[in-house]
């Protein structure tokens, strides 16, 4: 697992950002800096995650299934 000096990367957030095209792609989607999205790898802010659940539900579900956080139906 990737780490920063005191924080652990959140596997869900990390995988979701990658599945959406990476840090720069997600930064463009939300019109924020790449540095901001890099910090989201430790946990995507709730409002941003809610947006992604609405706009990219298949990607979110794919990551949840891939990490065994939900069952595939």
C-alpha positions in Angstrom: 0.0 0.0 0.0 1.3 3.5 -0.9 2.0 5.8 2.0 2.7 9.4 2.8 4.7 10.1 5.9 1.6 9.7 8.2 -1.3 9.0 6.0 -2.3 5.8 4.2 -3.7 5.9 0.7 -7.4 4.9 0.6 -7.6 1.9 -1.8 -11.1 2.9 -3.0 -10.2 6.5 -3.7 -6.9 5.6 -5.3 -8.5 3.0 -7.6 -11.4 5.3 -8.5 -9.2 8.2 -9.5 -7.1 5.8 -11.6 -10.2 4.3 -13.2 -11.4 7.8 -14.1 -8.3 8.5 -16.0 -5.9 9.6 -13.3 -5.1 12.7 -11.3 -5.1 15.2 -14.2 -8.3 13.9 -15.7 -10.2 14.1 -12.4 -8.7 17.5 -11.8 -10.1 18.7 -15.1 -13.5 17.1 -14.4 -13.8 19.1 -11.2 -11.8 22.2 -12.3 -9.4 21.9 -9.4 -5.7 21.5 -9.2 -3.9 18.2 -9.7 -2.4 18.7 -6.2 -6.0 18.7 -4.8 -6.9 15.5 -6.5 -3.6 13.9 -5.3 -4.7 14.6 -1.8 -8.1 12.9 -2.6 -6.2 9.6 -2.8 -6.3 9.6 1.0 -10.1 10.0 0.8 -12.4 11.7 -1.8 -14.4 14.5 -0.2 -18.0 13.4 0.3 -19.7 15.9 -2.0 -17.2 15.0 -4.8 -17.9 11.3 -4.3 -21.7 11.9 -4.3 -21.2 13.6 -7.7 -19.2 10.7 -9.1 -21.8 8.2 -7.8 -24.4 10.0 -9.9 -22.3 10.8 -13.0 -20.1 7.7 -13.1 -22.1 5.0 -11.3 -20.7 2.1 -13.4 -17.1 3.1 -12.6 -17.9 3.5 -8.9 -19.6 0.1 -8.8 -16.8 -1.6 -10.7 -14.3 -0.4 -8.1 -16.5 -1.4 -5.2 -16.9 -4.9 -6.7 -13.2 -5.1 -7.5 -12.3 -4.3 -3.9 -14.9 -6.8 -2.6 -16.8 -3.9 -0.9 -20.0 -5.0 -2.5 -21.2 -8.3 -4.1 -21.6 -8.5 -7.8 -25.2 -9.0 -8.8 
